[in-house]
């Protein structure tokens, strides 16, 4: 089969067909287990794909690489990758020695369950491929046990409890993933502290260089691009370190800079707002009062 540059899979059945797999037993959920008895068919894989469903990959053995954008990433045994609907991902350079569980869940399968809303709140579905979850030995065993339960349930005879049991296992899986990502932030705290220092330096340079006059307020997207991280990963990382997400951290630094100008210059409130990147001074005053309980003028007067 000739590889295509970009393929969009609108259904789980289409994905199965593209990889030469039998039709899924359920149109809205599937658990594919690539192993020695069911090797990954590299000749069937598209270079890039977009899916209309959630894709959760648990790599149990790896000897290949995954392409994302222009870069390749190596994954150890026990890595997990999370794809949300409409997210572009590359899938080249796996090989027949790459063993993995791939869980495909259409959003419609979760309708009527709290997980339908809850799954959208997990930031790791918006992480980039280089921000994969890397499991410890005990964590791998826990995740493997959940996948094995789901595998048995999905392949078993359907009854009135099947969907509820499967949804509960998916919920359990995602809760564990949330916990393990928090652990990953903690165990990589030295590296993450460097990211925090870089974030502070980027914001300081932005405010001091006059960038605000040309480009307005700094955004989370701007920070993410400078740090080569996804917006979701950056926010979750900062929250684990200082209890603030990326937007809140920007506001913190913005208020600090505003206080400097209010206490150390004779600029008017409007001039300060403009220098900080606000289009309207009212927006600046509103944010400042929300964060400090004082208006900019009240702060200036209390300082004096």
C-alpha positions as CSV (number, residue, x, y, z in Angstrom):
1,X,0.0,0.0,0.0
2,X,1.4,3.4,-1.0
3,X,1.7,5.8,2.0
4,X,-0.4,8.9,1.9
5,X,0.8,12.2,3.2
6,X,-2.3,13.0,5.3
7,X,-5.3,10.8,6.1
8,X,-8.3,11.8,8.2
9,X,-10.0,9.0,10.0
10,X,-13.6,10.0,10.7
11,X,-14.6,6.7,12.3
12,X,-12.8,3.9,14.2
13,X,-13.7,1.5,11.5
14,X,-11.8,3.6,8.9
15,X,-8.7,3.5,11.1
16,X,-8.9,-0.3,11.4
17,X,-9.3,-0.7,7.7
18,X,-6.3,1.5,7.0
19,X,-4.1,-0.6,9.3
20,X,-5.4,-3.9,7.8
21,X,-7.2,-4.8,11.0
22,X,-10.5,-6.6,11.4
23,X,-13.6,-4.4,11.9
24,X,-14.0,-3.3,15.5
25,X,-16.5,-5.2,17.6
26,X,-18.0,-1.8,18.6
27,X,-18.2,1.2,16.2
28,X,-17.4,3.7,19.0
29,X,-14.6,2.0,20.9
30,X,-11.7,-0.2,20.1
31,X,-8.6,-1.6,21.9
32,X,-5.9,-2.7,19.5
33,X,-3.1,-4.8,20.9
34,X,0.1,-4.9,18.8
35,X,2.4,-7.7,19.9
36,X,4.3,-10.6,18.5
37,X,1.1,-12.3,17.4
38,X,-0.3,-9.1,15.9
39,X,2.7,-7.1,14.7
40,X,2.4,-3.4,13.7
41,X,2.1,-3.2,9.9
42,X,4.4,-0.4,9.0
43,X,3.5,-0.5,5.4
44,X,-0.1,0.4,6.2
45,X,0.7,3.5,8.3
46,X,0.0,7.0,6.9
47,X,2.7,9.6,7.4
48,X,0.3,11.9,9.2
49,X,-3.2,11.4,10.4
50,X,-6.1,13.3,12.0
51,X,-8.7,11.4,14.0
52,X,-12.2,12.3,15.0
53,X,-11.9,10.4,18.3
54,X,-9.6,10.0,21.3
55,X,-6.5,7.9,20.9
56,X,-4.6,6.7,23.9
57,X,-1.4,4.7,23.2
58,X,0.5,2.7,25.8
59,X,3.9,1.4,24.4
60,X,4.9,-1.8,26.1
61,X,7.9,-2.4,23.9
62,X,9.6,0.0,21.5
63,X,12.3,0.0,18.9
64,X,11.1,2.7,16.7
65,X,10.5,6.5,16.5
66,X,7.4,8.6,16.1
67,X,7.4,11.8,13.9
68,X,5.6,14.9,15.1
69,X,5.9,18.0,13.0
70,X,9.5,18.0,11.6
71,X,11.0,16.2,14.6
72,X,11.4,12.6,15.6
73,X,11.0,11.4,19.2
74,X,12.3,8.1,20.8
75,X,10.0,6.4,23.3
76,X,11.0,3.9,26.0
77,X,8.9,1.0,27.1
78,X,6.1,2.4,29.2
79,X,5.5,5.7,27.4
80,X,2.0,6.9,26.9
81,X,0.7,9.3,24.2
82,X,-2.6,11.1,24.2
83,X,-4.4,12.4,21.1
84,X,-7.7,14.4,21.2
85,X,-10.1,14.6,18.3
86,X,-8.9,16.8,15.4
87,X,-5.3,16.7,16.5
88,X,-2.6,16.1,13.8
89,X,-0.1,13.5,14.5
90,X,2.7,11.7,12.6
91,X,3.0,8.0,12.9
92,X,6.1,6.9,10.9
93,X,9.0,4.7,11.8
94,X,7.2,2.3,14.1
95,X,8.2,-1.2,13.2
96,X,7.1,-4.8,13.8
97,X,9.0,-4.9,17.1
98,X,6.9,-2.0,18.5
99,X,4.3,-3.5,20.8
100,X,1.5,-1.3,22.2
101,X,-2.1,-1.0,23.3
102,X,-4.0,1.6,21.3
103,X,-7.3,2.6,22.7
104,X,-9.7,4.5,20.4
105,X,-12.8,6.2,21.9
106,X,-15.3,8.1,19.9
107,X,-16.8,11.0,22.0
108,X,-20.3,9.6,21.4
109,X,-19.4,6.5,23.4
110,X,-19.1,8.7,26.5
111,X,-22.4,10.6,26.0
112,X,-24.6,10.5,29.1
113,X,-21.6,9.9,31.4
114,X,-19.8,12.5,33.5
115,X,-16.6,11.4,31.7
116,X,-17.9,13.0,28.5
117,X,-17.2,16.4,30.1
118,X,-14.4,15.4,32.4
119,X,-12.2,14.0,29.6
120,X,-12.1,17.5,28.0
121,X,-10.6,18.9,31.2
122,X,-7.5,16.7,31.1
123,X,-4.7,19.0,29.8
124,X,-2.5,16.1,28.6
125,X,-4.7,15.6,25.6
126,X,-3.3,18.9,24.3
127,X,0.3,18.1,25.1
128,X,2.8,17.7,22.2
129,X,4.4,14.4,21.5
130,X,7.7,15.4,23.1
131,X,5.7,15.7,26.4
132,X,4.7,12.1,26.6
133,X,4.1,10.4,30.0
134,X,7.0,8.1,30.9
135,X,5.9,5.5,33.4
136,X,8.0,4.0,36.2
137,X,8.0,0.2,36.6
138,X,5.1,0.0,39.2
139,X,3.1,2.6,37.2
140,X,3.5,0.4,34.1
141,X,2.1,-2.5,35.9
142,X,-1.0,-0.5,37.0
143,X,-1.7,0.8,33.5
144,X,-1.2,-2.6,32.0
145,X,-3.7,-4.1,34.4
146,X,-6.3,-1.5,33.5
147,X,-5.7,-2.1,29.7
148,X,-6.0,-5.9,30.2
149,X,-9.3,-5.5,32.0
150,X,-10.6,-3.3,29.2
151,X,-9.3,-5.7,26.6
152,X,-11.3,-8.5,28.1
153,X,-14.4,-6.4,28.5
154,X,-14.4,-5.0,25.0
155,X,-13.9,-8.5,23.5
156,X,-16.4,-10.1,25.7
157,X,-20.1,-10.7,24.9
158,X,-22.0,-7.4,25.2
159,X,-24.6,-7.1,28.0
160,X,-26.5,-4.3,29.7
161,X,-23.5,-3.4,31.9
162,X,-20.7,-3.5,29.3
163,X,-20.6,0.2,28.4
164,X,-20.8,1.3,32.0
165,X,-17.9,-1.0,33.0
166,X,-15.8,0.1,30.1
167,X,-16.4,3.8,30.8
168,X,-15.5,3.3,34.4
169,X,-12.2,1.6,33.4
170,X,-11.4,4.5,31.0
171,X,-12.2,6.9,33.9
172,X,-9.8,5.0,36.1
173,X,-7.1,5.0,33.5
174,X,-7.3,8.7,33.0
175,X,-7.2,9.3,36.8
176,X,-4.1,7.3,37.1
177,X,-2.5,9.2,34.2
178,X,-3.3,12.5,35.8
179,X,-1.6,11.3,39.0
180,X,1.4,10.0,37.1
181,X,1.9,13.2,35.2
182,X,1.9,15.0,38.5
183,X,4.7,12.6,39.6
184,X,6.6,13.3,36.4
185,X,6.5,17.1,37.1
186,X,7.8,16.5,40.6
187,X,10.6,14.0,39.7
188,X,11.8,16.4,36.9
189,X,11.6,19.4,39.2
190,X,15.2,20.5,38.5
191,X,14.5,20.6,34.7
192,X,11.1,22.2,35.4
193,X,12.6,24.9,37.6
194,X,14.8,25.9,34.7
195,X,11.7,26.3,32.6
196,X,10.3,28.6,35.3
197,X,13.4,30.7,35.3
198,X,13.3,30.9,31.4
199,X,9.7,31.9,31.6
200,X,10.4,34.7,34.0
201,X,13.3,35.9,31.8
202,X,11.2,35.9,28.6
203,X,8.5,37.9,30.3
204,X,11.0,40.4,31.8
205,X,12.7,40.9,28.4
206,X,9.3,41.3,26.7
207,X,8.2,44.0,29.1
208,X,11.6,45.8,29.1
209,X,12.2,45.7,25.3
210,X,9.2,47.7,24.2
211,X,7.6,44.6,22.6
212,X,4.3,45.5,24.3
213,X,4.1,48.7,22.3
214,X,4.3,46.7,19.0
215,X,2.6,43.4,19.9
216,X,0.5,44.1,22.9
217,X,0.2,41.9,26.0
218,X,2.3,38.7,26.1
219,X,0.2,35.5,25.5
220,X,0.4,31.9,26.6
221,X,0.9,31.0,23.0
222,X,3.9,33.3,22.8
223,X,5.5,31.8,25.9
224,X,4.9,28.3,24.7
225,X,6.6,29.0,21.3
226,X,9.6,30.6,23.0
227,X,10.0,27.6,25.3
228,X,9.1,24.9,22.7
229,X,6.3,23.5,24.9
230,X,2.6,23.1,24.3
231,X,0.3,25.6,26.0
232,X,-1.3,22.9,28.1
233,X,2.0,21.3,29.3
234,X,3.4,24.8,30.2
235,X,0.3,25.6,32.2
236,X,0.3,22.3,34.1
237,X,4.0,22.5,34.7
238,X,3.8,26.0,36.2
239,X,0.8,25.0,38.3
240,X,2.8,22.1,39.7
241,X,5.6,24.4,40.6
242,X,3.9,27.6,41.8
243,X,0.2,26.9,41.8
244,X,-0.5,29.2,38.9
245,X,-1.2,28.4,35.3
246,X,0.6,30.2,32.4
247,X,-2.1,32.9,32.1
248,X,-2.1,33.6,35.8
249,X,1.7,33.7,35.8
250,X,1.6,36.3,33.0
251,X,-0.9,38.4,35.1
252,X,1.4,38.1,38.1
253,X,4.3,39.5,36.3
254,X,2.2,42.1,34.6
255,X,0.9,43.4,38.0
256,X,4.5,43.4,39.3
257,X,5.6,45.6,36.4
258,X,2.5,47.8,36.8
259,X,3.4,48.4,40.5
260,X,6.9,49.4,39.5
261,X,5.6,52.0,37.1
262,X,2.9,53.3,39.4
263,X,5.4,53.7,42.3
264,X,8.5,54.8,40.4
265,X,7.3,57.1,37.7
266,X,5.0,60.0,37.0
267,X,3.3,58.4,34.0
268,X,-0.5,58.6,33.9
269,X,-2.6,55.5,34.3
270,X,-3.4,55.6,30.6
271,X,0.3,55.8,29.7
272,X,1.2,52.9,32.0
273,X,-1.6,50.8,30.5
274,X,-0.4,51.6,27.0
275,X,3.3,50.8,27.9
276,X,2.2,47.4,29.3
277,X,0.4,46.5,26.1
278,X,-3.3,47.3,26.9
279,X,-5.4,48.8,24.2
280,X,-7.7,50.4,26.7
281,X,-6.8,51.8,30.1
282,X,-10.1,50.5,31.5
283,X,-9.0,46.9,30.9
284,X,-5.8,47.6,32.8
285,X,-7.6,49.2,35.7
286,X,-10.1,46.3,35.9
287,X,-7.4,43.6,35.9
288,X,-5.2,45.6,38.5
289,X,-8.1,45.9,40.9
290,X,-9.1,42.3,40.5
291,X,-5.6,41.2,41.4
292,X,-4.8,43.8,44.1
293,X,-8.2,44.9,45.5
294,X,-7.1,48.5,44.7
295,X,-7.4,50.6,41.6
296,X,-4.1,51.8,40.0
297,X,-4.7,55.3,41.4
298,X,-5.5,54.0,44.9
299,X,-2.3,51.9,44.8
300,X,-0.3,55.0,43.8
301,X,-1.8,57.1,46.5
302,X,-1.3,54.4,49.2
303,X,2.3,54.0,48.2
304,X,3.0,57.7,48.3
